[in-house]
Amino acid sequence: MSIKISVLGSGSRGNATFIRTDRVSLLIDCGLGPRTLAKRLRAIGEDPDQIDAVLITHEHTDHVAGLKSMVKNFSLDVFMSCGTIDGSQADSYDLNGSGIVPIVPGRSFTIGDVEVDTVAVPHDAEEPTAFSVRYNGIKVTQLTDLGWIPDPVADLMKGSDVLILESNHDVDMLRMGPYPWSLKERLVGRNGHLSNATVSRYLTDSFDGQAQHIVLAHLSSKNNHPEIARLEASQALASRGFVETAVSLASQDTPSTPIELG
């Protein structure tokens, strides 16, 4: 009885995370095109035909770009909030045997042998949601695309064995970078994206030390550097004595090395 996790792609050009248990294979987000998704699943030894469900965090293109094709070509269930259904116009999709399942952020539900916990997150979307997946005493939480970490979101992360956590930008690189000021304000706003510094503060002040693996995700290619993000997170963990926690980086272009627990 084990669980397998791989971030298939993470960033502004497409997001998807794969999780498999003994009975269920699912994705968190489906922002990769069908060919790319299939290629990356096969790269980690998985069959795209075996996906049972997709959890959608919000309707932005980099999280749903491949969803319309997915529901048309495979029979699976898609779980998303009513706001995300409206924002993505999912009720107009050609489902062809698939199903759209409305969820309420803050309420849990079950898919096969998996329990899914949810929470609303602050982001500039219709009704964005973060997910924790629990299986056989193991908890995997993904938290990306949010401007800050309210208490209910911090509570969702507690007890996680694997934590996939946004570390989008370095504040100084963003300030000096090429983006127009309006976009910079959006990114650093309370409905934007988490900075390296915000992640560092969370790890220093609130992290419970449970996670064996922290995967830093949704890194900006223009306003961050992977080693800056890794260093800030690692230093924050070391300051708490959590030197055994493995810190890795999700990539936009290649699937992460699968984590297998259980």
N, C-alpha and C positions, 0 to 999 in steps of 0.2 A: 504494500500500500504506500505509494509514493506520489509526489507532485512534482511536475516539471514546469519551469518558468523560463521564458526567453522574451526579451524585448526585440521584436522583429525590426522595428524602425522607430526613431523618435526624433522629432524636430519639425520645422515649419513645412517640410515637403512630404510629411506623412507619418502617421503614428499607428502602431498596432503592437499589442503584447499578447503572447500566447501562453496559456496555462492548460496543463493536462493532468487529470487525475485518473484513477482506475476506470471510471465510467464516463467522464465528461472531458471534451476538448472545447475550449472557448477562447475567444479573443476579447480583449479590452480595446475598443476602437478598431476601426477598419478604414484607415486613411491611406492605405497603400493600394495601388492598382492591382487588378487580379493577377497579372503575370508576375509582378514583383512579389506579391504576397505568396503565391504558390512557390516561387523560386526560393524564398527565404524559409518557408516552412520545410521544404524538402532539404534545405541546407542543414537543418537541425534534426532531420530524420522523421519528419511528420508529413502526413498526407492532408492536403487541403480539403479533400472530399470528406474528411472525418470531423470537421468542425460542427459542433452541436449548437452553439449559441454565441452571440456577440453582445457585449455590454458597451453601450455608447455613452461617453461622458458628456458630449455636447455636439452641436451641429456644425462647428467650423469645418471648413473643407479638409483641412489636414487630419481630421479625425473621422470623416465619413466618405471620403472620395471614392472608396472602393465598395461602399455598402450596397448601392443600387445593383451592381453586378453580382455581388455576393448572394443577395436574397433571390435574385432571378435564377441563378445557376445552381444553387444548393438549397436543400431543405433544412432550414434552421430557424431558431427563434432569436429575435433581436429585442433586447431589453433597454428601454430608454424612457426618460421622463416625458410627460405630456408636452412640456415646453420644447424639448428636443425633437419630438415628433413633429410639432408644428414648424420649428425652425429649419428642419431638414426636409420638410415636405414628404416625410416617409409614408404618409397615408396615400400618396399617389404612386408609390413604387409598384412594379409588377412583381408580386410576391412569389407566384408559381410554387406554392406549397410551403413557403416560409411564413412566419408570423411576426407581427409587431406586438410586443407586450409592454403596455404602459407600466411604469413604476413610479413610486412616490419617494423622493429623496428623504432619508431618515428611516425608512422601513426596510426590513430584510426580506429576502425571498430565497427559494431553493431551486437549484437546477441539478437534477440527479443526485449525486453524492456530495454536492457543493452547497454551502450556505454563503449567500452574498449579502454583505452589509453595505449600506449606502449613506451618503451625507451630501447635503447641498454645499457647494463651494462658491466663493466669490470670484466670478469671472464675467467678462462681457459677452454673455450668451443668454439664451432664453431661460433655461432651467438646468444649469450644469450640475453634474453629479460625480462624486468620486466613489470608488468601489474597493471593498475588502473581500477577498475570497478565502473562506475557511474550509479546510478539509482535514479530517483525521487529526485534529489538534494543531494543525499548521495554518498560519494566517499569512496571507500575501496582500499587501495594500499598495495600490497605485495612486499617486497624488501628483497630478500635473495640471497646468493651466488654471492657476489661481493667483490672486494678488497678495494674499496674506493668509495666515493660519489661525482662524478662529478656534475657540475652545472645542466645539463639536468636531472639527476636523482633526485637531490634535488628539482627541479622544479616539477617533477611528484608527489612528496610527498605533495606539497603545497595544502592546502584545503582538505586534507583527514580527514574524520570523524573516520575511523578505519585505523590504520597503523600497518601492520605486518612486523616487522623489524628484520633482522638478528642481533644476538649478540652472535657470534660463540665461541669466546675464550677470556679468560683472558691472557694477554700477559705474565705475570710472570708464570702462571701455564703452559702455552705452552712451555716457555723457559726451565722450569725445568722438563717437562713431558717426557713420554717414546718414543715419535715419533722420527724417524731419522731426522737428521738435514735438509736433502733435503725436507722432508715433512713440517717441521717447516717453512722453507723459502717459500714454496709454500703458506702456509696458511696465512702468514703475508704479502705476496707480493701484488702488485697492481692488480693482477688478482686472488686473493685468497678469503678470507672471512673477514667480518667485526668483529673487536674485540669489547669488552665491552667499551674500552676507545674511540674508534672511534664513537660508538653510543652516548656515553656521550658528546663528543665534538659536534656532530651534534645537539643534544638536547639543548646544551648550546648556540651554536652559530647561528643555522639556523632554528630550528623548529619553525613553525608559531603558535603553540598553538591551532590549530583547532581541532586536534584529541581528541575525548572523550575517546578512547581506544587505547592503544599501546600494542601489543602482541609481546613479544620478542621470536624470533624463531631461529631454526637451532643451538641450543646450543650444544657444544661439550660435550660428556659424560666424556671425559678424561681431557680436558683442560679448563674446566669452571665449575662453580657451580651455580645453578639457583639463589640462594640468592645473590651471588656476582653480577650477571648480573642485577637482580632486583634493588639492592641497588644503583649501579652506575647510572642506568637510573632514578630512583626516586630522587636521590640527584641532578642530572642535572636538572630535571624538577622543583624541589623545588627552585633551585637557580634562576629560571626564574619566580617563583610565580605560576607555573602551578600545584598546589597541587590537583586539582580536576581531573586531567587526570588519568584514571585507567590504571595501569601497570600489565599485566599478563604474564604468561609464557606458551608457547606451549610445548607440551610433545611429546616424541618419541612414547610413548606407549598407550596414551589415547587421545580421542578427547577433544579439549578445550570446556569449557562451551559456548554454542552458544551466540553470541551477536546479538541482534535484535533491529533494528532502524527503525523509520518511523511511 
